[in-house]
Protein backbone atom coordinates (compact mmCIF):
# COMPACT_ATOMS: atom_id res chain seq x y z
CA UNK A 1 0.00 0.00 0.00
CA UNK A 2 1.49 3.40 -0.99
CA UNK A 3 2.29 5.92 1.70
CA UNK A 4 -0.38 8.61 1.35
CA UNK A 5 -0.06 12.03 2.86
CA UNK A 6 -3.22 12.97 4.74
CA UNK A 7 -4.51 16.50 4.13
CA UNK A 8 -4.63 18.61 7.29
CA UNK A 9 -8.04 19.09 8.84
CA UNK A 10 -8.81 22.77 8.17
CA UNK A 11 -12.38 23.86 8.83
CA UNK A 12 -14.37 25.21 5.90
CA UNK A 13 -13.40 28.81 5.26
CA UNK A 14 -13.31 31.70 2.82
CA UNK A 15 -10.22 33.79 2.16
CA UNK A 16 -9.66 37.31 0.91
CA UNK A 17 -6.11 38.55 0.31
CA UNK A 18 -5.27 42.25 0.51
CA UNK A 19 -2.08 44.30 0.29
CA UNK A 20 -1.45 46.94 2.94
CA UNK A 21 1.17 49.57 3.56
CA UNK A 22 1.94 49.29 7.26
CA UNK A 23 3.88 52.01 9.08
CA UNK A 24 5.58 50.18 11.93
CA UNK A 25 7.06 53.39 13.34
CA UNK A 26 3.65 54.85 14.32
CA UNK A 27 2.57 54.76 17.96
CA UNK A 28 -0.79 53.14 18.74
CA UNK A 29 -2.34 56.59 19.16
CA UNK A 30 -0.99 57.79 15.81
CA UNK A 31 -2.23 54.64 14.04
CA UNK A 32 -5.69 55.03 15.61
CA UNK A 33 -5.83 58.70 14.54
CA UNK A 34 -4.81 57.73 11.00
CA UNK A 35 -7.71 55.23 10.91
CA UNK A 36 -10.20 57.92 11.94
CA UNK A 37 -12.06 55.61 14.35
CA UNK A 38 -15.10 57.09 16.02
CA UNK A 39 -14.26 55.23 19.21
CA UNK A 40 -11.36 53.24 20.56
CA UNK A 41 -10.42 51.64 23.83
CA UNK A 42 -7.50 49.62 25.06
CA UNK A 43 -6.49 48.46 28.55
CA UNK A 44 -2.94 49.01 29.85
CA UNK A 45 -0.33 46.82 28.16
CA UNK A 46 2.65 44.96 29.44
CA UNK A 47 5.84 46.47 28.09
CA UNK A 48 5.92 46.35 24.30
CA UNK A 49 8.14 43.61 22.90
CA UNK A 50 10.97 44.79 20.67
CA UNK A 51 9.65 45.57 17.19
CA UNK A 52 11.41 43.66 14.44
CA UNK A 53 9.88 45.72 11.63
CA UNK A 54 10.46 49.41 11.04
CA UNK A 55 9.29 52.05 8.60
CA UNK A 56 6.61 51.59 5.98
CA UNK A 57 6.35 48.12 4.50
CA UNK A 58 4.05 46.41 2.02
CA UNK A 59 2.37 43.49 3.79
CA UNK A 60 0.11 40.82 2.32
CA UNK A 61 -2.72 40.06 4.73
CA UNK A 62 -5.46 37.48 4.57
CA UNK A 63 -8.98 37.83 5.94
CA UNK A 64 -10.40 34.43 6.89
CA UNK A 65 -13.96 33.58 7.76
CA UNK A 66 -14.39 30.06 9.11
CA UNK A 67 -17.64 28.17 8.69
CA UNK A 68 -17.56 26.95 12.29
CA UNK A 69 -17.50 28.26 15.83
CA UNK A 70 -13.88 28.16 16.89
CA UNK A 71 -11.78 28.77 19.95
CA UNK A 72 -8.62 30.84 19.84
CA UNK A 73 -6.45 27.69 19.87
CA UNK A 74 -8.36 26.20 16.92
CA UNK A 75 -7.88 29.34 14.83
CA UNK A 76 -4.16 29.44 15.64
CA UNK A 77 -3.75 25.79 14.63
CA UNK A 78 -5.65 26.38 11.36
CA UNK A 79 -3.35 29.35 10.62
CA UNK A 80 -0.28 27.12 11.07
CA UNK A 81 -1.65 24.46 8.74
CA UNK A 82 -2.46 27.15 6.15
CA UNK A 83 1.06 28.66 6.34
CA UNK A 84 -0.20 31.90 7.95
CA UNK A 85 0.82 33.92 11.00
CA UNK A 86 -1.27 35.90 13.45
CA UNK A 87 -1.56 39.56 12.50
CA UNK A 88 -0.58 42.19 15.03
CA UNK A 89 -2.21 45.42 16.12
CA UNK A 90 -0.22 47.47 13.59
CA UNK A 91 -1.55 45.37 10.65
CA UNK A 92 -5.08 45.49 12.08
CA UNK A 93 -5.02 49.28 12.39
CA UNK A 94 -3.55 49.67 8.88
CA UNK A 95 -6.39 47.51 7.53
CA UNK A 96 -8.95 49.73 9.26
CA UNK A 97 -7.32 52.84 7.85
CA UNK A 98 -6.98 51.61 4.26
CA UNK A 99 -10.21 49.56 4.03
CA UNK A 100 -12.59 51.28 6.49
CA UNK A 101 -15.79 49.64 5.23
CA UNK A 102 -14.61 46.06 5.81
CA UNK A 103 -15.28 46.32 9.54
CA UNK A 104 -18.83 47.52 8.86
CA UNK A 105 -19.57 44.09 7.31
CA UNK A 106 -18.27 41.97 10.19
CA UNK A 107 -15.92 42.14 13.16
CA UNK A 108 -12.24 41.62 12.25
CA UNK A 109 -10.10 39.95 14.92
CA UNK A 110 -6.30 39.86 15.14
CA UNK A 111 -4.85 37.16 17.36
CA UNK A 112 -2.13 39.68 18.07
CA UNK A 113 1.23 38.18 19.03
CA UNK A 114 2.77 41.58 19.67
CA UNK A 115 0.87 43.10 22.60
CA UNK A 116 -1.09 41.70 25.49
CA UNK A 117 -2.96 43.64 28.18
CA UNK A 118 -1.59 43.33 31.71
CA UNK A 119 -4.89 41.95 32.99
CA UNK A 120 -5.50 39.24 30.40
CA UNK A 121 -3.10 37.69 27.87
CA UNK A 122 -5.99 35.94 26.09
CA UNK A 123 -7.63 39.05 24.69
CA UNK A 124 -7.65 39.87 21.01
CA UNK A 125 -7.86 43.33 19.44
CA UNK A 126 -10.64 43.83 16.94
CA UNK A 127 -12.20 46.25 14.51
CA UNK A 128 -15.96 46.42 14.46
CA UNK A 129 -18.98 48.64 14.77
CA UNK A 130 -20.89 49.74 17.85
CA UNK A 131 -23.93 51.89 18.34
CA UNK A 132 -22.79 55.21 19.79
CA UNK A 133 -25.35 57.95 20.39
CA UNK A 134 -27.86 56.27 18.09
CA UNK A 135 -25.50 55.67 15.13
CA UNK A 136 -23.36 52.73 14.09
CA UNK A 137 -19.71 53.81 14.41
CA UNK A 138 -16.38 52.23 13.46
CA UNK A 139 -14.43 51.18 16.56
CA UNK A 140 -11.07 49.67 17.51
CA UNK A 141 -11.11 47.80 20.80
CA UNK A 142 -9.19 45.33 22.88
CA UNK A 143 -11.84 43.57 24.98
CA UNK A 144 -11.25 42.24 28.46
CA UNK A 145 -11.58 38.56 27.51
CA UNK A 146 -12.36 36.61 24.34
CA UNK A 147 -11.31 33.08 23.43
CA UNK A 148 -14.48 31.78 21.76
CA UNK A 149 -16.22 33.38 18.81
CA UNK A 150 -19.83 32.40 18.28
CA UNK A 151 -20.78 35.26 15.99
CA UNK A 152 -19.65 36.05 12.44
CA UNK A 153 -16.09 37.31 12.59
CA UNK A 154 -13.18 37.36 10.20
CA UNK A 155 -9.64 36.79 11.37
CA UNK A 156 -6.67 38.74 10.08
CA UNK A 157 -3.49 36.84 9.25
CA UNK A 158 -0.27 37.53 7.40
CA UNK A 159 1.71 35.32 5.06
CA UNK A 160 4.68 33.71 6.80
CA UNK A 161 7.94 35.48 6.19
CA UNK A 162 11.06 33.36 5.93
Steps between C-alpha positions, in 0.01 A plus 500: 500500500649840401580752769233769465532842651184594688371853439488711816159548655423868433143609566301635207597860436509789256809709434556852375855624440584870520819705478563764765762763562577472870694772682670317785648821641159646598392491864164338578345845542635620165376185323154539657486867393602403146210250491251769603314269741196648667584314819790301635594340827792298623601384849855555630761281331798314628819651365508488121722226360783618277368578152676309225347706219558869441383764256232454238474153352270329252332208677274233353217424741226242484148535637358160595144415587457148635175311458508378860506631854862490606710561806816707489717185503309351205548814291872510581541135399310559173730797426807277545363234267419769241852651519374824661602702805291698745471866405598763753337823609699705247367290206147512643506879531647539149216284365244722673663811359534377141177295477262672746180336374618142558433526873145620432426157345630288788735517797868448409714333767880491522645230722772752571836350596654840564310652793304360789313694769637469853170362628439229241740345247211325322336811360498582132479846343222550250344742257124517495198722531309610808196715549614832645244774560249332270736440204714206396865608532833342405695395810836349595496313829692253708235324710559367848467132405422305183605147409183370333326660205139402447405786271613579145856626515791505261854443617797695371818310417822569315698279266797339674826677439812288474 
